[in-house]
Amino acid sequence: MLEQASLCGTLLRDGLFLLLEDYVQAIEGVKKNLLRQTISLRLTFVGELSHGRFNPKMDHLVCFLPGTLALGAHNGVAGEHMELAQKLMETCYQMYAQMETGLSPEIVHFNVQPRNGRDVEVKPADRHNLLRPETVESLFYLYRFTQDRKYQDWGWEIFQSFNKYTRVPTGGYTSISNVRDPNNPNPRDKMESFFLGRR
């Protein structure tokens, strides 16, 4: 029985080591191939690579990554992961702050060319907000691990924007179609289950 316990412990330890290796290798791949900065504010973002071509497009879903990196750094992965987490967190926050409603669109494109315009650009088809939790979750982890109150403040700003533009008077929240129009964000009468599942 002792031999079995020892074998199980070895397998678990080796399995976790392999997962850690995979995680570090994946982050290195992101840094090498997908990480860029905008021209004006030097916002760090994770773009997309398709058929060898880089696209400076980032979905809101990527905003889980600052929290993941912070968890990794908190649990012994290289300190540079925390630095990257903080840079990406700034970018995810700006995806909210640069919109007229204070809510992030589903997809943004970043300005990587020296031309006039915003760092964060949004195409008309991508202006919707589905009440995604990734940014708020990452803000939670960044605050917990750094104790920097700006992450609490950013979370509070985002919460206030959700209350102002997506809260339904009869209860609940709704997705909106246009984060660029504070006068008519065009409620969709739909609340995804993940919005309440992570609160």
ChimeraX commands (.cxc) that place a marker at each C-alpha (Angstrom):
marker #1 position 0.00,0.00,0.00 radius 0.5
marker #1 position 2.87,2.34,0.81 radius 0.5
marker #1 position 4.36,1.64,-2.61 radius 0.5
marker #1 position 1.05,2.55,-4.28 radius 0.5
marker #1 position 0.84,5.82,-2.35 radius 0.5
marker #1 position 4.42,6.62,-3.32 radius 0.5
marker #1 position 3.70,5.80,-6.97 radius 0.5
marker #1 position 0.55,7.96,-6.93 radius 0.5
marker #1 position 2.52,10.81,-5.39 radius 0.5
marker #1 position 5.21,10.49,-8.06 radius 0.5
marker #1 position 2.63,10.40,-10.87 radius 0.5
marker #1 position 0.84,13.44,-9.46 radius 0.5
marker #1 position 4.10,15.35,-9.03 radius 0.5
marker #1 position 5.31,14.40,-12.52 radius 0.5
marker #1 position 1.91,15.21,-14.03 radius 0.5
marker #1 position 1.87,18.63,-12.41 radius 0.5
marker #1 position 5.41,19.25,-13.58 radius 0.5
marker #1 position 4.40,18.41,-17.17 radius 0.5
marker #1 position 1.41,20.75,-16.92 radius 0.5
marker #1 position 3.68,23.50,-15.60 radius 0.5
marker #1 position 6.07,22.93,-18.50 radius 0.5
marker #1 position 3.14,23.13,-20.95 radius 0.5
marker #1 position 1.89,26.35,-19.32 radius 0.5
marker #1 position 5.31,28.05,-19.44 radius 0.5
marker #1 position 5.86,26.91,-23.03 radius 0.5
marker #1 position 2.43,28.24,-24.05 radius 0.5
marker #1 position 3.08,31.64,-22.47 radius 0.5
marker #1 position 6.49,31.82,-24.15 radius 0.5
marker #1 position 4.77,31.12,-27.47 radius 0.5
marker #1 position 2.27,33.91,-26.83 radius 0.5
marker #1 position 5.09,36.31,-25.96 radius 0.5
marker #1 position 7.11,35.40,-29.03 radius 0.5
marker #1 position 4.33,35.28,-31.65 radius 0.5
marker #1 position 1.25,37.16,-30.44 radius 0.5
marker #1 position 2.30,39.95,-28.10 radius 0.5
marker #1 position 2.46,43.51,-29.47 radius 0.5
marker #1 position 2.02,47.11,-28.30 radius 0.5
marker #1 position -0.01,50.00,-29.60 radius 0.5
marker #1 position 1.73,53.12,-30.87 radius 0.5
marker #1 position 0.20,55.84,-28.73 radius 0.5
marker #1 position -0.38,54.49,-25.20 radius 0.5
marker #1 position 1.92,51.45,-25.61 radius 0.5
marker #1 position -0.90,49.10,-24.59 radius 0.5
marker #1 position 0.27,45.49,-24.58 radius 0.5
marker #1 position -2.13,43.09,-26.26 radius 0.5
marker #1 position -2.42,39.53,-27.56 radius 0.5
marker #1 position -3.26,39.46,-31.26 radius 0.5
marker #1 position -4.11,36.59,-33.56 radius 0.5
marker #1 position -2.00,34.67,-36.04 radius 0.5
marker #1 position -3.69,33.11,-39.07 radius 0.5
marker #1 position -1.84,31.55,-41.99 radius 0.5
marker #1 position 1.35,33.30,-40.89 radius 0.5
marker #1 position -0.24,36.76,-40.79 radius 0.5
marker #1 position -0.57,38.76,-37.60 radius 0.5
marker #1 position -3.90,40.44,-36.91 radius 0.5
marker #1 position -4.01,43.10,-34.14 radius 0.5
marker #1 position -7.43,41.82,-33.00 radius 0.5
marker #1 position -8.24,40.75,-29.47 radius 0.5
marker #1 position -11.47,39.24,-28.19 radius 0.5
marker #1 position -12.67,40.14,-24.71 radius 0.5
marker #1 position -12.23,36.48,-23.78 radius 0.5
marker #1 position -8.44,37.03,-23.77 radius 0.5
marker #1 position -8.88,39.15,-20.65 radius 0.5
marker #1 position -8.78,35.94,-18.62 radius 0.5
marker #1 position -5.02,35.92,-19.26 radius 0.5
marker #1 position -3.95,38.62,-16.76 radius 0.5
marker #1 position -5.57,36.61,-13.96 radius 0.5
marker #1 position -4.00,33.37,-15.17 radius 0.5
marker #1 position -0.56,34.97,-15.34 radius 0.5
marker #1 position -1.00,36.49,-11.88 radius 0.5
marker #1 position -1.96,33.08,-10.47 radius 0.5
marker #1 position 1.11,31.57,-12.10 radius 0.5
marker #1 position 3.40,34.25,-10.68 radius 0.5
marker #1 position 1.78,33.90,-7.27 radius 0.5
marker #1 position 2.50,30.17,-7.36 radius 0.5
marker #1 position 6.18,30.40,-8.27 radius 0.5
marker #1 position 6.31,30.97,-12.03 radius 0.5
marker #1 position 8.76,33.67,-13.15 radius 0.5
marker #1 position 8.10,37.20,-11.84 radius 0.5
marker #1 position 8.01,38.50,-15.40 radius 0.5
marker #1 position 4.62,36.80,-15.68 radius 0.5
marker #1 position 3.26,39.25,-13.09 radius 0.5
marker #1 position 4.67,42.17,-15.09 radius 0.5
marker #1 position 2.94,40.87,-18.20 radius 0.5
marker #1 position -0.27,40.32,-16.22 radius 0.5
marker #1 position -0.23,43.97,-15.13 radius 0.5
marker #1 position 0.39,45.24,-18.67 radius 0.5
marker #1 position -2.41,43.11,-20.11 radius 0.5
marker #1 position -4.70,44.15,-17.26 radius 0.5
marker #1 position -4.16,47.79,-18.21 radius 0.5
marker #1 position -5.14,46.93,-21.78 radius 0.5
marker #1 position -8.28,45.07,-20.72 radius 0.5
marker #1 position -9.25,48.01,-18.53 radius 0.5
marker #1 position -8.71,50.42,-21.44 radius 0.5
marker #1 position -11.06,48.27,-23.55 radius 0.5
marker #1 position -13.73,49.47,-21.08 radius 0.5
marker #1 position -12.47,52.97,-20.28 radius 0.5
marker #1 position -12.16,54.08,-23.90 radius 0.5
marker #1 position -15.78,53.23,-24.68 radius 0.5
marker #1 position -18.51,55.82,-24.21 radius 0.5
marker #1 position -20.55,53.50,-21.96 radius 0.5
marker #1 position -17.53,52.34,-19.97 radius 0.5
marker #1 position -18.23,48.77,-21.17 radius 0.5
marker #1 position -15.96,46.70,-23.37 radius 0.5
marker #1 position -16.98,45.49,-26.80 radius 0.5
marker #1 position -16.72,41.81,-27.67 radius 0.5
marker #1 position -13.78,42.39,-30.04 radius 0.5
marker #1 position -11.29,45.23,-30.45 radius 0.5
marker #1 position -8.61,46.03,-33.00 radius 0.5
marker #1 position -5.46,47.79,-31.87 radius 0.5
marker #1 position -3.72,50.62,-33.66 radius 0.5
marker #1 position -0.19,49.43,-34.41 radius 0.5
marker #1 position 0.48,51.91,-37.22 radius 0.5
marker #1 position 1.70,55.50,-36.72 radius 0.5
marker #1 position -1.54,57.21,-37.70 radius 0.5
marker #1 position -4.18,59.32,-36.06 radius 0.5
marker #1 position -6.83,57.55,-34.08 radius 0.5
marker #1 position -7.42,55.69,-30.89 radius 0.5
marker #1 position -5.33,52.85,-29.59 radius 0.5
marker #1 position -8.50,50.78,-29.33 radius 0.5
marker #1 position -10.70,50.64,-32.41 radius 0.5
marker #1 position -14.05,48.86,-32.70 radius 0.5
marker #1 position -15.80,47.71,-35.85 radius 0.5
marker #1 position -19.60,48.18,-35.94 radius 0.5
marker #1 position -20.26,44.40,-35.88 radius 0.5
marker #1 position -18.14,44.02,-32.71 radius 0.5
marker #1 position -19.69,46.76,-30.54 radius 0.5
marker #1 position -21.83,44.44,-28.44 radius 0.5
marker #1 position -21.22,43.49,-24.82 radius 0.5
marker #1 position -22.31,40.04,-23.64 radius 0.5
marker #1 position -21.70,40.67,-19.91 radius 0.5
marker #1 position -18.46,38.70,-19.96 radius 0.5
marker #1 position -16.69,38.23,-16.59 radius 0.5
marker #1 position -13.05,37.73,-17.68 radius 0.5
marker #1 position -11.82,41.27,-16.99 radius 0.5
marker #1 position -13.49,41.48,-13.59 radius 0.5
marker #1 position -12.08,38.10,-12.59 radius 0.5
marker #1 position -8.58,39.18,-13.59 radius 0.5
marker #1 position -9.00,42.44,-11.66 radius 0.5
marker #1 position -9.86,40.37,-8.57 radius 0.5
marker #1 position -6.67,38.32,-8.84 radius 0.5
marker #1 position -4.47,41.34,-9.59 radius 0.5
marker #1 position -5.83,43.17,-6.56 radius 0.5
marker #1 position -5.43,40.11,-4.32 radius 0.5
marker #1 position -1.82,39.53,-5.30 radius 0.5
marker #1 position -0.60,43.14,-5.57 radius 0.5
marker #1 position -2.87,44.93,-3.08 radius 0.5
marker #1 position -2.89,47.83,-5.56 radius 0.5
marker #1 position -6.20,49.65,-5.05 radius 0.5
marker #1 position -6.37,50.77,-8.67 radius 0.5
marker #1 position -7.62,47.29,-9.54 radius 0.5
marker #1 position -10.47,47.68,-7.05 radius 0.5
marker #1 position -11.22,51.12,-8.46 radius 0.5
marker #1 position -11.27,49.81,-12.03 radius 0.5
marker #1 position -13.61,46.99,-10.99 radius 0.5
marker #1 position -15.91,49.49,-9.29 radius 0.5
marker #1 position -16.00,51.67,-12.43 radius 0.5
marker #1 position -16.90,48.65,-14.55 radius 0.5
marker #1 position -19.58,47.57,-12.06 radius 0.5
marker #1 position -21.13,51.05,-12.15 radius 0.5
marker #1 position -21.20,50.95,-15.96 radius 0.5
marker #1 position -22.89,47.54,-15.91 radius 0.5
marker #1 position -25.49,48.93,-13.51 radius 0.5
marker #1 position -26.05,52.06,-15.58 radius 0.5
marker #1 position -26.29,50.51,-19.05 radius 0.5
marker #1 position -27.26,46.86,-18.64 radius 0.5
marker #1 position -29.37,46.57,-15.49 radius 0.5
marker #1 position -33.01,45.75,-16.09 radius 0.5
marker #1 position -35.54,47.54,-13.80 radius 0.5
marker #1 position -37.52,44.32,-13.24 radius 0.5
marker #1 position -34.39,42.42,-12.21 radius 0.5
marker #1 position -31.26,41.05,-13.84 radius 0.5
marker #1 position -29.01,42.44,-16.55 radius 0.5
marker #1 position -29.03,42.38,-20.33 radius 0.5
marker #1 position -26.46,42.23,-23.09 radius 0.5
marker #1 position -26.26,45.40,-25.17 radius 0.5
marker #1 position -25.62,45.90,-28.88 radius 0.5
marker #1 position -23.62,49.13,-28.85 radius 0.5
marker #1 position -21.03,50.07,-26.22 radius 0.5
marker #1 position -20.22,53.23,-28.22 radius 0.5
marker #1 position -23.67,54.82,-27.75 radius 0.5
marker #1 position -24.53,55.78,-24.17 radius 0.5
marker #1 position -27.85,57.29,-25.28 radius 0.5
marker #1 position -29.04,54.09,-26.96 radius 0.5
marker #1 position -26.91,51.05,-26.13 radius 0.5
marker #1 position -29.71,48.91,-27.61 radius 0.5
marker #1 position -30.50,46.29,-24.93 radius 0.5
marker #1 position -30.83,42.74,-26.27 radius 0.5
marker #1 position -33.14,41.28,-23.61 radius 0.5
marker #1 position -30.70,38.43,-22.97 radius 0.5
marker #1 position -28.54,37.65,-19.97 radius 0.5
marker #1 position -25.96,34.89,-20.36 radius 0.5
marker #1 position -25.76,32.47,-17.43 radius 0.5
marker #1 position -22.03,33.13,-16.95 radius 0.5
marker #1 position -22.78,36.68,-15.82 radius 0.5
marker #1 position -24.33,35.52,-12.54 radius 0.5
marker #1 position -22.33,32.30,-12.25 radius 0.5
marker #1 position -19.15,34.20,-11.41 radius 0.5
marker #1 position -20.47,36.91,-9.17 radius 0.5
marker link #1:1,2 radius 0.2
marker link #1:2,3 radius 0.2
marker link #1:3,4 radius 0.2
marker link #1:4,5 radius 0.2
marker link #1:5,6 radius 0.2
marker link #1:6,7 radius 0.2
marker link #1:7,8 radius 0.2
marker link #1:8,9 radius 0.2
marker link #1:9,10 radius 0.2
marker link #1:10,11 radius 0.2
marker link #1:11,12 radius 0.2
marker link #1:12,13 radius 0.2
marker link #1:13,14 radius 0.2
marker link #1:14,15 radius 0.2
marker link #1:15,16 radius 0.2
marker link #1:16,17 radius 0.2
marker link #1:17,18 radius 0.2
marker link #1:18,19 radius 0.2
marker link #1:19,20 radius 0.2
marker link #1:20,21 radius 0.2
marker link #1:21,22 radius 0.2
marker link #1:22,23 radius 0.2
marker link #1:23,24 radius 0.2
marker link #1:24,25 radius 0.2
marker link #1:25,26 radius 0.2
marker link #1:26,27 radius 0.2
marker link #1:27,28 radius 0.2
marker link #1:28,29 radius 0.2
marker link #1:29,30 radius 0.2
marker link #1:30,31 radius 0.2
marker link #1:31,32 radius 0.2
marker link #1:32,33 radius 0.2
marker link #1:33,34 radius 0.2
marker link #1:34,35 radius 0.2
marker link #1:35,36 radius 0.2
marker link #1:36,37 radius 0.2
marker link #1:37,38 radius 0.2
marker link #1:38,39 radius 0.2
marker link #1:39,40 radius 0.2
marker link #1:40,41 radius 0.2
marker link #1:41,42 radius 0.2
marker link #1:42,43 radius 0.2
marker link #1:43,44 radius 0.2
marker link #1:44,45 radius 0.2
marker link #1:45,46 radius 0.2
marker link #1:46,47 radius 0.2
marker link #1:47,48 radius 0.2
marker link #1:48,49 radius 0.2
marker link #1:49,50 radius 0.2
marker link #1:50,51 radius 0.2
marker link #1:51,52 radius 0.2
marker link #1:52,53 radius 0.2
marker link #1:53,54 radius 0.2
marker link #1:54,55 radius 0.2
marker link #1:55,56 radius 0.2
marker link #1:56,57 radius 0.2
marker link #1:57,58 radius 0.2
marker link #1:58,59 radius 0.2
marker link #1:59,60 radius 0.2
marker link #1:60,61 radius 0.2
marker link #1:61,62 radius 0.2
marker link #1:62,63 radius 0.2
marker link #1:63,64 radius 0.2
marker link #1:64,65 radius 0.2
marker link #1:65,66 radius 0.2
marker link #1:66,67 radius 0.2
marker link #1:67,68 radius 0.2
marker link #1:68,69 radius 0.2
marker link #1:69,70 radius 0.2
marker link #1:70,71 radius 0.2
marker link #1:71,72 radius 0.2
marker link #1:72,73 radius 0.2
marker link #1:73,74 radius 0.2
marker link #1:74,75 radius 0.2
marker link #1:75,76 radius 0.2
marker link #1:76,77 radius 0.2
marker link #1:77,78 radius 0.2
marker link #1:78,79 radius 0.2
marker link #1:79,80 radius 0.2
marker link #1:80,81 radius 0.2
marker link #1:81,82 radius 0.2
marker link #1:82,83 radius 0.2
marker link #1:83,84 radius 0.2
marker link #1:84,85 radius 0.2
marker link #1:85,86 radius 0.2
marker link #1:86,87 radius 0.2
marker link #1:87,88 radius 0.2
marker link #1:88,89 radius 0.2
marker link #1:89,90 radius 0.2
marker link #1:90,91 radius 0.2
marker link #1:91,92 radius 0.2
marker link #1:92,93 radius 0.2
marker link #1:93,94 radius 0.2
marker link #1:94,95 radius 0.2
marker link #1:95,96 radius 0.2
marker link #1:96,97 radius 0.2
marker link #1:97,98 radius 0.2
marker link #1:98,99 radius 0.2
marker link #1:99,100 radius 0.2
marker link #1:100,101 radius 0.2
marker link #1:101,102 radius 0.2
marker link #1:102,103 radius 0.2
marker link #1:103,104 radius 0.2
marker link #1:104,105 radius 0.2
marker link #1:105,106 radius 0.2
marker link #1:106,107 radius 0.2
marker link #1:107,108 radius 0.2
marker link #1:108,109 radius 0.2
marker link #1:109,110 radius 0.2
marker link #1:110,111 radius 0.2
marker link #1:111,112 radius 0.2
marker link #1:112,113 radius 0.2
marker link #1:113,114 radius 0.2
marker link #1:114,115 radius 0.2
marker link #1:115,116 radius 0.2
marker link #1:116,117 radius 0.2
marker link #1:117,118 radius 0.2
marker link #1:118,119 radius 0.2
marker link #1:119,120 radius 0.2
marker link #1:120,121 radius 0.2
marker link #1:121,122 radius 0.2
marker link #1:122,123 radius 0.2
marker link #1:123,124 radius 0.2
marker link #1:124,125 radius 0.2
marker link #1:125,126 radius 0.2
marker link #1:126,127 radius 0.2
marker link #1:127,128 radius 0.2
marker link #1:128,129 radius 0.2
marker link #1:129,130 radius 0.2
marker link #1:130,131 radius 0.2
marker link #1:131,132 radius 0.2
marker link #1:132,133 radius 0.2
marker link #1:133,134 radius 0.2
marker link #1:134,135 radius 0.2
marker link #1:135,136 radius 0.2
marker link #1:136,137 radius 0.2
marker link #1:137,138 radius 0.2
marker link #1:138,139 radius 0.2
marker link #1:139,140 radius 0.2
marker link #1:140,141 radius 0.2
marker link #1:141,142 radius 0.2
marker link #1:142,143 radius 0.2
marker link #1:143,144 radius 0.2
marker link #1:144,145 radius 0.2
marker link #1:145,146 radius 0.2
marker link #1:146,147 radius 0.2
marker link #1:147,148 radius 0.2
marker link #1:148,149 radius 0.2
marker link #1:149,150 radius 0.2
marker link #1:150,151 radius 0.2
marker link #1:151,152 radius 0.2
marker link #1:152,153 radius 0.2
marker link #1:153,154 radius 0.2
marker link #1:154,155 radius 0.2
marker link #1:155,156 radius 0.2
marker link #1:156,157 radius 0.2
marker link #1:157,158 radius 0.2
marker link #1:158,159 radius 0.2
marker link #1:159,160 radius 0.2
marker link #1:160,161 radius 0.2
marker link #1:161,162 radius 0.2
marker link #1:162,163 radius 0.2
marker link #1:163,164 radius 0.2
marker link #1:164,165 radius 0.2
marker link #1:165,166 radius 0.2
marker link #1:166,167 radius 0.2
marker link #1:167,168 radius 0.2
marker link #1:168,169 radius 0.2
marker link #1:169,170 radius 0.2
marker link #1:170,171 radius 0.2
marker link #1:171,172 radius 0.2
marker link #1:172,173 radius 0.2
marker link #1:173,174 radius 0.2
marker link #1:174,175 radius 0.2
marker link #1:175,176 radius 0.2
marker link #1:176,177 radius 0.2
marker link #1:177,178 radius 0.2
marker link #1:178,179 radius 0.2
marker link #1:179,180 radius 0.2
marker link #1:180,181 radius 0.2
marker link #1:181,182 radius 0.2
marker link #1:182,183 radius 0.2
marker link #1:183,184 radius 0.2
marker link #1:184,185 radius 0.2
marker link #1:185,186 radius 0.2
marker link #1:186,187 radius 0.2
marker link #1:187,188 radius 0.2
marker link #1:188,189 radius 0.2
marker link #1:189,190 radius 0.2
marker link #1:190,191 radius 0.2
marker link #1:191,192 radius 0.2
marker link #1:192,193 radius 0.2
marker link #1:193,194 radius 0.2
marker link #1:194,195 radius 0.2
marker link #1:195,196 radius 0.2
marker link #1:196,197 radius 0.2
marker link #1:197,198 radius 0.2
marker link #1:198,199 radius 0.2
view
